[in-house]
Amino acid sequence: MAATIILKSKEEIHEGWKFFVEIEDKKGKTEHEVILPRVYWAIVTICRVPPEELVRRSIEFLLAREPKESIKKTFYFIQNTLLEVGHFV
């Protein structure tokens, strides 16, 4: 079974959004807090892809390279990180 990514909640914060994400597979589940600054989202997606989609694709990118247990419990998108995720437009 491939991992299932569940966006449990999205909260608007001063700088952008805070997502609570659950990743589940046959070994169990992990929970993660993801901070997505509005500026980073606008640069990477040219405002054409919903923030939820950027978060989902980014987690898929990470899962293709490491187990869910290796993904930080809290991570923050900053410029020059996770840029290999691909083109979003």
DRENTORKOL-3810 file (N, C-alpha, C; in nm, 4 decimals):
REM DRENTORKOL-3810
@n.u->0.0838; n.v->-0.1177; n.w->0.0000; ca.u->0.0000; ca.v->0.0000; ca.w->0.0000; c.u->0.0888; c.v->0.1247; c.w->0.0000
@n.u->0.0660; n.v->0.2122; n.w->-0.0936; ca.u->0.1387; ca.v->0.3388; ca.w->-0.0965; c.u->0.0871; c.v->0.4270; c.w->0.0168
@n.u->0.1685; n.v->0.5207; n.w->0.0547; ca.u->0.1288; ca.v->0.6114; ca.w->0.1624; c.u->0.0118; c.v->0.6986; c.w->0.1197
@n.u->-0.0767; n.v->0.7229; n.w->0.2135; ca.u->-0.1900; ca.v->0.8126; ca.w->0.1934; c.u->-0.1604; c.v->0.9424; c.w->0.2669
@n.u->-0.1756; n.v->1.0530; n.w->0.1965; ca.u->-0.1516; ca.v->1.1852; ca.w->0.2538; c.u->-0.2867; c.v->1.2485; c.w->0.2824
@n.u->-0.3090; n.v->1.2834; n.w->0.4076; ca.u->-0.4355; ca.v->1.3438; ca.w->0.4484; c.u->-0.4079; c.v->1.4822; c.w->0.5047
@n.u->-0.4643; n.v->1.5835; n.w->0.4404; ca.u->-0.4539; ca.v->1.7192; ca.w->0.4938; c.u->-0.5644; c.v->1.7346; c.w->0.5971
@n.u->-0.5287; n.v->1.7227; n.w->0.7237; ca.u->-0.6269; ca.v->1.7218; ca.w->0.8325; c.u->-0.6882; c.v->1.8598; c.w->0.8548
@n.u->-0.6058; n.v->1.9631; n.w->0.8453; ca.u->-0.6599; ca.v->2.0974; ca.w->0.8643; c.u->-0.5672; c.v->2.2000; c.w->0.8020
@n.u->-0.6243; n.v->2.3151; n.w->0.7757; ca.u->-0.5504; ca.v->2.4293; ca.w->0.7196; c.u->-0.5918; c.v->2.5513; c.w->0.8009
@n.u->-0.4921; n.v->2.6213; n.w->0.8513; ca.u->-0.5184; ca.v->2.7404; ca.w->0.9321; c.u->-0.4481; c.v->2.8600; c.w->0.8681
@n.u->-0.5190; n.v->2.9668; n.w->0.8512; ca.u->-0.4593; ca.v->3.0895; ca.w->0.7993; c.u->-0.3796; c.v->3.1541; c.w->0.9137
@n.u->-0.2536; n.v->3.1842; n.w->0.8864; ca.u->-0.1694; ca.v->3.2525; ca.w->0.9843; c.u->-0.1163; c.v->3.3804; c.w->0.9206
@n.u->-0.0522; n.v->3.4631; n.w->0.9997; ca.u->-0.0048; ca.v->3.5942; ca.w->0.9535; c.u->0.0735; c.v->3.5852; c.w->0.8228
@n.u->0.1657; n.v->3.4904; n.w->0.8151; ca.u->0.2548; ca.v->3.4837; ca.w->0.6990; c.u->0.2058; c.v->3.3930; c.w->0.5872
@n.u->0.1004; n.v->3.3189; n.w->0.6102; ca.u->0.0525; ca.v->3.2258; ca.w->0.5086; c.u->-0.0448; c.v->3.1244; c.w->0.5669
@n.u->-0.0026; n.v->2.9972; n.w->0.5661; ca.u->-0.0895; ca.v->2.8898; ca.w->0.6147; c.u->-0.0125; c.v->2.7896; c.w->0.6982
@n.u->-0.0848; n.v->2.7276; n.w->0.7894; ca.u->-0.0316; ca.v->2.6169; ca.w->0.8686; c.u->-0.1213; c.v->2.4964; c.w->0.8390
@n.u->-0.0601; n.v->2.3882; n.w->0.7950; ca.u->-0.1325; ca.v->2.2652; ca.w->0.7652; c.u->-0.0949; c.v->2.1576; c.w->0.8661
@n.u->-0.1924; n.v->2.0780; n.w->0.9036; ca.u->-0.1671; ca.v->1.9583; ca.w->0.9825; c.u->-0.1928; c.v->1.8410; c.w->0.8894
@n.u->-0.0877; n.v->1.7617; n.w->0.8704; ca.u->-0.0896; ca.v->1.6569; ca.w->0.7699; c.u->-0.0642; c.v->1.5221; c.w->0.8362
@n.u->-0.1358; n.v->1.4234; n.w->0.7886; ca.u->-0.1174; ca.v->1.2863; ca.w->0.8356; c.u->-0.0727; c.v->1.2026; c.w->0.7164
@n.u->0.0296; n.v->1.1211; n.w->0.7376; ca.u->0.0771; ca.v->1.0293; ca.w->0.6349; c.u->0.0572; c.v->0.8887; c.w->0.6902
@n.u->-0.0158; n.v->0.8084; n.w->0.6158; ca.u->-0.0484; ca.v->0.6743; ca.w->0.6642; c.u->-0.0096; c.v->0.5700; c.w->0.5600
@n.u->0.0475; n.v->0.4607; n.w->0.6088; ca.u->0.0748; ca.v->0.3458; ca.w->0.5241; c.u->0.0559; c.v->0.2201; c.w->0.6078
@n.u->0.0956; n.v->0.1058; n.w->0.5532; ca.u->0.0708; ca.v->-0.0195; ca.w->0.6245; c.u->0.1475; c.v->-0.0300; c.w->0.7571
@n.u->0.2504; n.v->0.0520; n.w->0.7756; ca.u->0.3288; ca.v->0.0513; ca.w->0.8996; c.u->0.2715; c.v->0.1431; c.w->1.0064
@n.u->0.1717; n.v->0.2229; n.w->0.9712; ca.u->0.1135; ca.v->0.3152; ca.w->1.0676; c.u->0.1025; c.v->0.4550; c.w->1.0103
@n.u->0.1002; n.v->0.5531; n.w->1.1009; ca.u->0.0854; ca.v->0.6909; ca.w->1.0544; c.u->0.1795; c.v->0.7843; c.w->1.1282
@n.u->0.2083; n.v->0.8957; n.w->1.0626; ca.u->0.2862; ca.v->1.0020; ca.w->1.1238; c.u->0.2084; c.v->1.1315; c.w->1.1042
@n.u->0.2332; n.v->1.2272; n.w->1.1917; ca.u->0.1655; ca.v->1.3567; ca.w->1.1835; c.u->0.2701; c.v->1.4659; c.w->1.1693
@n.u->0.2366; n.v->1.5657; n.w->1.0880; ca.u->0.3319; ca.v->1.6711; ca.w->1.0569; c.u->0.2613; c.v->1.8061; c.w->1.0548
@n.u->0.3335; n.v->1.9070; n.w->1.0961; ca.u->0.2861; ca.v->2.0448; ca.w->1.0870; c.u->0.3693; c.v->2.1113; c.w->0.9777
@n.u->0.3019; n.v->2.1698; n.w->0.8801; ca.u->0.3698; ca.v->2.2307; ca.w->0.7658; c.u->0.3324; c.v->2.3783; c.w->0.7591
@n.u->0.4336; n.v->2.4641; n.w->0.7606; ca.u->0.4120; ca.v->2.6079; ca.w->0.7489; c.u->0.4476; c.v->2.6483; c.w->0.6061
@n.u->0.3520; n.v->2.7092; n.w->0.5379; ca.u->0.3715; ca.v->2.7530; ca.w->0.4000; c.u->0.3532; c.v->2.9043; c.w->0.3925
@n.u->0.4636; n.v->2.9794; n.w->0.3827; ca.u->0.4510; ca.v->3.1246; ca.w->0.3695; c.u->0.3844; c.v->3.1624; c.w->0.2364
@n.u->0.3010; n.v->3.2605; n.w->0.2411; ca.u->0.2295; ca.v->3.3076; ca.w->0.1218; c.u->0.3283; c.v->3.3500; c.w->0.0121
@n.u->0.4375; n.v->3.4152; n.w->0.0492; ca.u->0.5369; ca.v->3.4612; ca.w->-0.0482; c.u->0.5998; c.v->3.3422; c.w->-0.1205
@n.u->0.6371; n.v->3.2384; n.w->-0.0463; ca.u->0.6963; ca.v->3.1191; ca.w->-0.1078; c.u->0.5971; c.v->3.0554; c.w->-0.2049
@n.u->0.4733; n.v->3.0401; n.w->-0.1597; ca.u->0.3686; ca.v->2.9814; ca.w->-0.2448; c.u->0.3532; c.v->3.0614; c.w->-0.3742
@n.u->0.3492; n.v->3.1947; n.w->-0.3632; ca.u->0.3306; ca.v->3.2793; ca.w->-0.4810; c.u->0.4467; c.v->3.2661; c.w->-0.5794
@n.u->0.5682; n.v->3.2573; n.w->-0.5284; ca.u->0.6861; ca.v->3.2442; ca.w->-0.6147; c.u->0.6858; c.v->3.1096; c.w->-0.6860
@n.u->0.6632; n.v->3.0040; n.w->-0.6118; ca.u->0.6731; ca.v->2.8687; ca.w->-0.6684; c.u->0.5578; c.v->2.8360; c.w->-0.7622
@n.u->0.4393; n.v->2.8814; n.w->-0.7315; ca.u->0.3212; ca.v->2.8424; ca.w->-0.8097; c.u->0.2677; c.v->2.9533; c.w->-0.9000
@n.u->0.3252; n.v->3.0723; n.w->-0.8891; ca.u->0.2742; ca.v->3.1900; ca.w->-0.9589; c.u->0.1246; c.v->3.2066; c.w->-0.9275
@n.u->0.0866; n.v->3.1694; n.w->-0.8069; ca.u->-0.0513; ca.v->3.1804; ca.w->-0.7565; c.u->-0.1526; c.v->3.1020; c.w->-0.8405
@n.u->-0.1082; n.v->3.0021; n.w->-0.9115; ca.u->-0.1981; ca.v->2.9257; ca.w->-0.9987; c.u->-0.2346; c.v->2.7879; c.w->-0.9453
@n.u->-0.1731; n.v->2.7487; n.w->-0.8370; ca.u->-0.1994; ca.v->2.6178; ca.w->-0.7767; c.u->-0.2389; c.v->2.6413; c.w->-0.6321
@n.u->-0.3446; n.v->2.5770; n.w->-0.5851; ca.u->-0.3853; ca.v->2.5966; ca.w->-0.4457; c.u->-0.2744; c.v->2.5560; c.w->-0.3483
@n.u->-0.2650; n.v->2.6240; n.w->-0.2353; ca.u->-0.1639; ca.v->2.5894; ca.w->-0.1352; c.u->-0.1692; c.v->2.4416; c.w->-0.0952
@n.u->-0.2887; n.v->2.3872; n.w->-0.0863; ca.u->-0.3043; ca.v->2.2460; ca.w->-0.0485; c.u->-0.2333; c.v->2.1536; c.w->-0.1476
@n.u->-0.2403; n.v->2.1883; n.w->-0.2739; ca.u->-0.1761; ca.v->2.1063; ca.w->-0.3768; c.u->-0.0246; c.v->2.1145; c.w->-0.3660
@n.u->0.0284; n.v->2.2323; n.w->-0.3377; ca.u->0.1727; ca.v->2.2461; ca.w->-0.3186; c.u->0.2192; c.v->2.1611; c.w->-0.2011
@n.u->0.1468; n.v->2.1645; n.w->-0.0913; ca.u->0.1829; ca.v->2.0846; ca.w->0.0256; c.u->0.1766; c.v->1.9355; c.w->-0.0090
@n.u->0.0692; n.v->1.8934; n.w->-0.0725; ca.u->0.0530; ca.v->1.7512; ca.w->-0.1079; c.u->0.1665; c.v->1.7042; c.w->-0.2004
@n.u->0.1955; n.v->1.7809; n.w->-0.3046; ca.u->0.3014; ca.v->1.7414; ca.w->-0.3987; c.u->0.4381; c.v->1.7415; c.w->-0.3324
@n.u->0.4597; n.v->1.8339; n.w->-0.2420; ca.u->0.5875; ca.v->1.8397; ca.w->-0.1713; c.u->0.6067; c.v->1.7171; c.w->-0.0833
@n.u->0.5011; n.v->1.6753; n.w->-0.0176; ca.u->0.5109; ca.v->1.5550; ca.w->0.0655; c.u->0.5303; c.v->1.4314; c.w->-0.0219
@n.u->0.4637; n.v->1.4265; n.w->-0.1355; ca.u->0.4862; ca.v->1.3159; ca.w->-0.2297; c.u->0.6326; c.v->1.3127; c.w->-0.2729
@n.u->0.6891; n.v->1.4298; n.w->-0.2993; ca.u->0.8305; ca.v->1.4407; ca.w->-0.3365; c.u->0.9193; c.v->1.3821; c.w->-0.2264
@n.u->0.8924; n.v->1.4215; n.w->-0.1030; ca.u->0.9722; ca.v->1.3709; ca.w->0.0085; c.u->0.9567; c.v->1.2206; c.w->0.0251
@n.u->0.8343; n.v->1.1711; n.w->0.0135; ca.u->0.8085; ca.v->1.0276; ca.w->0.0302; c.u->0.8764; c.v->0.9435; c.w->-0.0777
@n.u->0.8994; n.v->1.0012; n.w->-0.1936; ca.u->0.9688; ca.v->0.9292; ca.w->-0.3002; c.u->1.1175; c.v->0.9120; c.w->-0.2681
@n.u->1.1654; n.v->0.9865; n.w->-0.1692; ca.u->1.3076; ca.v->0.9856; ca.w->-0.1354; c.u->1.3399; c.v->0.9344; c.w->0.0042
@n.u->1.2386; n.v->0.9291; n.w->0.0908; ca.u->1.2642; ca.v->0.8863; ca.w->0.2285; c.u->1.1353; c.v->0.8333; c.w->0.2908
@n.u->1.1500; n.v->0.7498; n.w->0.3938; ca.u->1.0292; ca.v->0.7000; ca.w->0.4614; c.u->0.9603; c.v->0.8117; c.w->0.5387
@n.u->0.8325; n.v->0.7953; n.w->0.5618; ca.u->0.7533; ca.v->0.8982; ca.w->0.6311; c.u->0.8098; c.v->0.9297; c.w->0.7684
@n.u->0.8707; n.v->0.8323; n.w->0.8313; ca.u->0.9273; ca.v->0.8523; ca.w->0.9652; c.u->1.0477; c.v->0.9469; c.w->0.9645
@n.u->1.1093; n.v->0.9659; n.w->0.8473; ca.u->1.2249; ca.v->1.0553; ca.w->0.8358; c.u->1.1859; c.v->1.2003; c.w->0.8089
@n.u->1.0609; n.v->1.2222; n.w->0.7730; ca.u->1.0154; ca.v->1.3580; ca.w->0.7453; c.u->0.9967; c.v->1.4310; c.w->0.8779
@n.u->1.0498; n.v->1.5518; n.w->0.8858; ca.u->1.0408; ca.v->1.6286; ca.w->1.0105; c.u->0.8958; c.v->1.6449; c.w->1.0544
@n.u->0.8752; n.v->1.6449; n.w->1.1823; ca.u->0.7400; ca.v->1.6615; ca.w->1.2382; c.u->0.6856; c.v->1.8009; c.w->1.2112
@n.u->0.7749; n.v->1.8985; n.w->1.2062; ca.u->0.7362; ca.v->2.0351; ca.w->1.1731; c.u->0.8333; c.v->2.0848; c.w->1.0680
@n.u->0.7809; n.v->2.1312; n.w->0.9561; ca.u->0.8710; ca.v->2.1933; ca.w->0.8611; c.u->0.8099; c.v->2.3163; c.w->0.7973
@n.u->0.9007; n.v->2.4002; n.w->0.7523; ca.u->0.8679; ca.v->2.5352; ca.w->0.7079; c.u->0.9246; c.v->2.5519; c.w->0.5679
@n.u->0.8415; n.v->2.5855; n.w->0.4734; ca.u->0.8891; ca.v->2.6102; ca.w->0.3379; c.u->0.9656; c.v->2.7424; c.w->0.3363
@n.u->1.0877; n.v->2.7375; n.w->0.2873; ca.u->1.1633; ca.v->2.8613; ca.w->0.2691; c.u->1.2235; c.v->2.8598; c.w->0.1301
@n.u->1.2557; n.v->2.9772; n.w->0.0800; ca.u->1.3132; ca.v->2.9862; ca.w->-0.0533; c.u->1.4375; c.v->2.8991; c.w->-0.0617
@n.u->1.4589; n.v->2.8364; n.w->-0.1746; ca.u->1.5718; ca.v->2.7481; ca.w->-0.2031; c.u->1.5599; c.v->2.6117; c.w->-0.1368
@n.u->1.4442; n.v->2.5780; n.w->-0.0823; ca.u->1.4224; ca.v->2.4432; ca.w->-0.0319; c.u->1.3053; c.v->2.3830; c.w->-0.1041
@n.u->1.3079; n.v->2.2559; n.w->-0.1234; ca.u->1.2008; ca.v->2.1823; ca.w->-0.1895; c.u->1.1713; c.v->2.2345; c.w->-0.3306
@n.u->1.2680; n.v->2.2978; n.w->-0.3930; ca.u->1.2436; ca.v->2.3516; ca.w->-0.5268; c.u->1.2416; c.v->2.2411; c.w->-0.6329
@n.u->1.2920; n.v->2.1225; n.w->-0.6001; ca.u->1.2887; ca.v->2.0128; ca.w->-0.6951; c.u->1.1500; c.v->1.9532; c.w->-0.7094
@n.u->1.0570; n.v->1.9993; n.w->-0.6342; ca.u->0.9209; ca.v->1.9441; ca.w->-0.6379; c.u->0.8655; c.v->1.9460; c.w->-0.7798
@n.u->0.9038; n.v->2.0411; n.w->-0.8572; ca.u->0.8598; ca.v->2.0469; ca.w->-0.9958; c.u->0.7893; c.v->2.1759; c.w->-1.0268
@n.u->0.7526; n.v->2.1876; n.w->-1.1499; ca.u->0.6793; ca.v->2.3063; ca.w->-1.1922; c.u->0.5332; c.v->2.2886; c.w->-1.1590
@n.u->0.4734; n.v->2.3900; n.w->-1.1044; ca.u->0.3356; ca.v->2.3812; ca.w->-1.0593; c.u->0.2389; c.v->2.4567; c.w->-1.1497
@n.u->0.2886; n.v->2.5097; n.w->-1.2575; ca.u->0.1978; ca.v->2.5849; ca.w->-1.3461; c.u->0.1926; c.v->2.5195; c.w->-1.4820
END
